[in-house]
Amino acid sequence: DILVDPTESQIYTEDCSVCCHPILIRCEVDLHQINLVVTQEDLGF
């Protein structure tokens, strides 16, 4: 599960709950939707 603050866009790193490798989470919030992109941290997206 990922908790998202729906009031602002954000980028942060979190450890995977399965393998403990760092993952990069990018959350983009606009007026009508939330876009969530999750990638391996070392990919740099």
TAVEN-V25730 format. One record per backbone hydrogen bond with DSSP energy under -1.0 kcal/mol. CO is the residue of the C=O (numbers start at 1). NH is the residue of the N-H. Records with the same first field share a line. If there is no record, write none. Layout:
CO=NH / NH
This chain:
5=8
10=27
12=25
14=23
16=20
21=16
22=41
23=14
24=39
25=12
26=37
27=10
28=35
33=30
35=28
37=26
39=24
40=43
41=44
